Amino acid sequence: MSKARWLSERRDDPWHKRAKVEGYPSRAAYKLLYIQKRYRVLRRGDRVVDIGSWPGGMLKVESEIVGPEGLVVAVDVREPAFKAPNVKVLVTDLLSPKVADEILNALNGERCDVLISDASPRLSGVRDVDVFNQLVLTIRALEVSDVVLSLGGNSVLKAFECEELGVLERRLQRSFRVCKRVVTPPALRKRSSEVYLVFLNKLHEGASENLRSIVM
Ligand SMILES: C[S@@+](CC[C@H](N)C(=O)[O-])C[C@H]1O[C@@H](n2cnc3c(N)ncnc32)[C@H](O)[C@@H]1O
């Protein structure tokens, strides 16, 4: 999609307009608010890791819900626009082998209660390429969550509908008490193939073992 078309679609998008009026850096805030209302993934005082956090719509929601006794570690290759005393920013690449250690350092050595990944590749417009690149990021976020998410913790991961996603969900079913696929209202309006995987209550380590074979 050309930049001009993207800007014009964004201007006409009611979720974008609402985010501007309500002071959220992006419409993604409403995706997380929808998931939070249905599944209560976040609680006051939680330690949260937000991957793909720029510009910060979800980050603002997380910061407000966890409150001053909680902490949010924001991870992105770009520095988020949203700032708050309970937010630590890590400008780093999810695909870097050091990212889990960097996140644990930012969490002062403790694991997090919730990991959210809204990381998404720059779209090429070629469906197979975009689906593949998104799957790589989703699987990488699961590998990181194996290291940084506490037992009992929750995870929300962006994905695109595809055959491989069903394989991934089946492999993860025994690793979390609840596994759901959620379509949020902003995605419905755009008729996109974007979904969120909601995993509640991590039951054991090693959930991401061999997941890379799905994309190889
Ligand atoms: C849809 S935007 C996220 C919107 C954001 N969650 C919000 O609430 O405003 C996707 C983000 O993923 C980030 N991203 C993509 N690939 C990444 C990677 N390898 N490492 C870190 N961030 C990445 C992009 O920089 C972009 O900011």
The ligand as an ORCA input file, in Angstrom:
! r2SCAN-3c Opt
* xyz 0 1
  C       1.386     -2.414     14.908
  S       2.807     -1.647     15.536
  C       2.547     -1.768     17.268
  C       1.496     -0.856     17.827
  C       1.641     -0.728     19.331
  N       1.494     -2.003     19.998
  C       0.681      0.248     19.936
  O      -0.084     -0.165     20.827
  O       0.716      1.418     19.584
  C       4.019     -2.912     15.296
  C       5.366     -2.610     15.918
  O       6.193     -3.778     15.833
  C       7.525     -3.320     15.810
  N       8.425     -4.381     15.363
  C       8.397     -5.052     14.191
  N       9.425     -5.913     14.115
  C      10.112     -5.798     15.286
  C      11.266     -6.433     15.816
  N      11.932     -7.365     15.111
  N      11.705     -6.068     17.045
  C      11.047     -5.117     17.753
  N       9.942     -4.470     17.304
  C       9.481     -4.812     16.092
  C       7.475     -2.153     14.848
  O       8.603     -1.307     15.029
  C       6.145     -1.494     15.211
  O       6.347     -0.422     16.089
*
